[in-house]
Amino acid sequence: MFISAINMYPSDQPNVLLDGEIILNHCLIIKDIQLIQGNYRLFLNFPQNETGRTTYPLNKYFYNDLLSKIIEYYKQLKPDN
């Protein structure tokens, strides 16, 4: 599986660095994904409704790969680069 596109933008919400969507394999879009600045690390927040998360990775290797690519995307967006 590969990331076809990352369409994320800076957020005004506290601790939310990016907000947007990703497209996987030109076949699947995940909207309302966020890159969050936690107390000790960055992490991804996936879409959820009142009963819990509706979309989330089942594999830690996929999650870590996705997280690293979104962090790299974020670093490229920062104005000091």
Secondary structure as the mmCIF struct_conf table of DSSP 4:
data_model
#
loop_
_struct_conf.conf_type_id
_struct_conf.id
_struct_conf.beg_label_comp_id
_struct_conf.beg_label_asym_id
_struct_conf.beg_label_seq_id
_struct_conf.end_label_comp_id
_struct_conf.end_label_asym_id
_struct_conf.end_label_seq_id
STRN STRN1 ILE A 3 PRO A 10
BEND BEND1 GLN A 13 GLN A 13
TURN_TY1_P TURN_TY1_P1 PRO A 14 ASN A 15
STRN STRN2 VAL A 16 LEU A 24
TURN_TY1_P TURN_TY1_P2 ASN A 25 CYS A 27
STRN STRN3 LEU A 28 GLN A 37
BEND BEND2 ASN A 39 ARG A 41
STRN STRN4 LEU A 42 ASN A 45
STRN STRN5 GLN A 48 ASN A 49
TURN_TY1_P TURN_TY1_P3 GLU A 50 THR A 51
STRN STRN6 GLY A 52 ARG A 53
BEND BEND3 THR A 54 THR A 54
BEND BEND4 LEU A 58 LEU A 58
HELX_RH_AL_P HELX_RH_AL_P1 LYS A 60 LEU A 77
BEND BEND5 LYS A 78 LYS A 78
TURN_TY1_P TURN_TY1_P4 PRO A 79 ASP A 80
#
